[in-house]
Amino acid sequence: MDASYHPEMAYLIREEKRVEAELEQLRDEFATWKRRVVLAQEKGHAELAAQATERVDALRARGHATREELELLQAKKRLLIRQARRPDGAEVERAEALLEQVRQGGLIDPDEASLEEEFERLARGQDSAAPGPLEEDDNP
């Protein structure tokens, strides 16, 4: 990974761990308040049960928001990894220069038209083994 991406990745990892810890804490709180709802209902304290239920609902909403935040951080990490692996302009230029040197050296098939056609097919996502359109001479 390119060193220029390290600070951002470190930040995302720290945030991810912070959000995971927060989510774990919310899960514990949620379980506690669910038990309190049950206890209040068992003891016949409707007002306490209602207040505990409100707290459970609030924790559930915070939990959903926290999970979404975690998913967003994970998506940003995946995107950053993909960007870091993408070759920069200098690498592409160097690869193109090497390819040109090989072409100039005569090590590539001189029939460039067939190569260019193959590259275009690959760029369009077509299978190179798939037959092209039938020519008049291709009749069985």
C-alpha positions in Angstrom: 0.0 0.0 0.0 1.2 3.5 -0.9 2.5 5.3 2.3 0.3 8.3 1.5 -2.8 6.2 2.4 -1.5 5.0 5.8 -2.8 8.0 7.9 -6.3 7.8 6.4 -6.3 4.0 6.9 -5.1 4.3 10.4 -7.9 6.8 11.1 -10.5 4.5 9.6 -9.3 1.5 11.7 -9.3 3.6 14.9 -12.8 4.8 14.1 -14.0 1.3 13.3 -12.7 0.0 16.6 -14.3 2.8 18.5 -17.7 2.2 16.8 -17.4 -1.6 17.4 -16.8 -0.9 21.1 -19.7 1.5 21.2 -21.9 -1.1 19.5 -20.9 -3.7 22.1 -21.7 -1.3 24.9 -25.1 -0.6 23.3 -25.8 -4.4 23.1 -25.0 -4.8 26.8 -27.2 -1.8 27.7 -30.0 -3.1 25.5 -30.0 -6.5 27.3 -30.0 -4.8 30.7 -33.0 -2.6 29.8 -34.9 -5.6 28.2 -34.5 -7.4 31.6 -35.8 -4.3 33.4 -38.9 -4.2 31.2 -39.6 -7.8 32.0 -39.0 -7.3 35.7 -41.3 -4.2 35.8 -44.0 -6.1 34.0 -43.7 -9.0 36.3 -44.0 -6.8 39.4 -46.9 -4.9 38.0 -45.2 -1.5 37.6 -46.7 -0.4 34.3 -45.2 3.1 34.5 -41.7 1.7 35.0 -42.2 -0.9 32.3 -43.3 1.9 29.9 -40.2 4.0 30.7 -37.9 1.0 30.3 -39.6 0.2 27.0 -38.9 3.8 25.8 -35.3 3.3 26.8 -35.1 0.0 24.9 -36.6 1.6 21.8 -34.0 4.5 22.0 -31.2 2.0 22.4 -32.4 0.0 19.4 -32.5 3.2 17.3 -28.9 4.1 18.4 -27.8 0.6 17.7 -29.2 0.7 14.1 -27.5 4.1 13.6 -24.2 2.8 15.0 -24.3 -0.3 12.8 -24.9 1.9 9.7 -21.9 4.0 10.8 -19.8 0.8 11.1 -20.8 -0.4 7.7 -20.0 3.0 6.2 -16.5 2.9 7.8 -15.9 -0.6 6.4 -17.0 0.5 3.0 -14.6 3.5 3.2 -11.8 1.1 4.1 -12.6 -1.2 1.2 -12.6 1.8 -1.2 -9.3 3.1 0.2 -7.7 -0.3 -0.2 -8.9 -0.4 -3.8 -7.6 3.1 -4.5 -4.2 2.2 -2.9 -3.8 -0.8 -5.1 -4.6 1.1 -8.3 -1.5 2.0 -10.2 -0.6 5.6 -10.3 0.2 7.6 -13.5 4.0 6.9 -13.3 3.5 3.1 -13.2 1.1 3.2 -16.1 3.5 5.3 -18.2 6.4 3.0 -17.3 4.3 -0.1 -18.4 3.3 1.6 -21.7 7.0 2.5 -22.4 8.0 -1.1 -21.7 5.3 -2.3 -24.0 6.4 0.1 -26.7 10.0 -1.1 -26.3 8.9 -4.7 -26.8 6.9 -3.7 -29.9 9.9 -1.9 -31.3 12.0 -4.9 -30.6 9.8 -7.0 -32.9 8.8 -9.4 -30.1 5.1 -8.8 -30.6 3.0 -10.2 -33.5 3.3 -7.8 -36.4 -0.4 -8.2 -37.1 -1.4 -5.4 -34.7 -4.9 -5.2 -36.2 -5.7 -8.6 -34.7 -4.2 -7.5 -31.3 -6.0 -4.2 -31.3 -9.3 -6.1 -32.1 -8.6 -8.4 -29.2 -7.9 -5.5 -26.8 -11.1 -3.8 -27.9 -13.0 -7.1 -27.3 -11.5 -7.4 -23.8 -12.3 -3.7 -23.1 -15.9 -4.3 -24.0 -15.9 -7.4 -21.7 -16.5 -9.9 -24.5 -15.0 -13.3 -24.4 -12.0 -13.6 -26.7 -12.8 -17.3 -27.4 -16.3 -16.4 -28.5 -16.6 -16.3 -32.3 -17.2 -12.9 -33.9 -19.9 -12.2 -36.4 -20.1 -14.7 -39.3 -18.5 -13.6 -42.5 -19.8 -14.7 -45.9 -16.8 -17.1 -46.2 -17.6 -18.7 -42.8 -20.6 -20.6 -44.0 -20.5 -24.3 -43.2 
